[in-house]
Amino acid sequence: MSRREDLEKIVFKDGSDNNIKAEKLIDEIIFLEEQMQYYRGLPQIKVNPNNPEQQKATPASKLYKEALQQYNNSLRLL
């Protein structure tokens, strides 16, 4: 079963007609899941080679955090 089918099964479990807003939200959730999977594969922390105690978040970690917030908000709406 695809992720789309899983989400539709949860959203439309009462047998109601497909709602256009819910369909768009499902598309957005699937997109965000794919984006977060990609961001997880990228380095999240940059370490100073001269001083390993100095660490800094990478742009990928910031993008992941933003996508995660959007994802959580979308799930709440759904």
C-alpha positions in Angstrom: 0.0 0.0 0.0 1.4 3.4 -0.9 1.8 6.3 1.5 -0.9 8.2 -0.3 -3.3 5.3 0.2 -2.4 5.1 3.9 -3.1 8.7 4.4 -6.4 8.6 2.4 -7.5 5.6 4.4 -7.0 7.6 7.7 -8.6 10.8 6.4 -11.5 9.3 4.5 -12.2 6.4 6.9 -15.8 7.5 7.3 -16.5 7.0 3.6 -17.0 10.7 2.9 -16.2 12.1 -0.5 -12.7 13.2 -1.2 -12.2 16.8 -0.1 -10.0 18.9 -2.4 -8.2 20.6 0.5 -7.5 17.2 2.1 -6.1 15.9 -1.2 -3.7 18.9 -1.5 -2.7 18.5 2.1 -1.9 14.8 1.5 0.3 15.9 -1.5 2.1 18.4 0.7 2.7 15.8 3.5 4.1 13.3 1.0 6.4 16.0 -0.5 7.6 17.1 2.9 8.3 13.4 3.9 10.5 13.1 0.7 12.3 16.4 1.4 13.0 15.4 5.0 14.4 12.0 3.9 16.8 13.9 1.6 17.8 16.4 4.3 18.5 13.5 6.7 21.1 12.2 4.3 23.1 15.4 4.4 25.6 16.5 7.1 23.7 18.2 9.9 26.7 19.6 11.9 29.9 21.3 10.7 32.9 20.7 13.0 35.9 23.0 13.1 38.9 20.8 12.1 41.2 22.9 14.4 38.9 22.8 17.4 36.4 19.9 17.3 34.5 21.4 20.2 33.4 24.2 17.9 30.4 23.0 16.0 27.8 24.7 13.8 24.5 23.7 12.3 24.6 23.3 8.5 22.0 24.8 6.2 20.6 21.3 5.7 19.8 21.0 9.4 18.0 24.3 9.3 16.0 23.2 6.2 15.2 19.9 7.9 13.9 21.8 11.0 11.7 24.1 8.9 10.3 21.1 6.9 9.6 19.2 10.1 7.6 22.1 11.5 5.6 22.4 8.3 5.1 18.6 8.3 3.8 18.6 11.9 1.5 21.5 11.2 0.2 19.7 8.1 -0.5 16.5 10.0 -2.4 18.4 12.7 -4.6 20.0 10.0 -5.2 16.7 8.3 
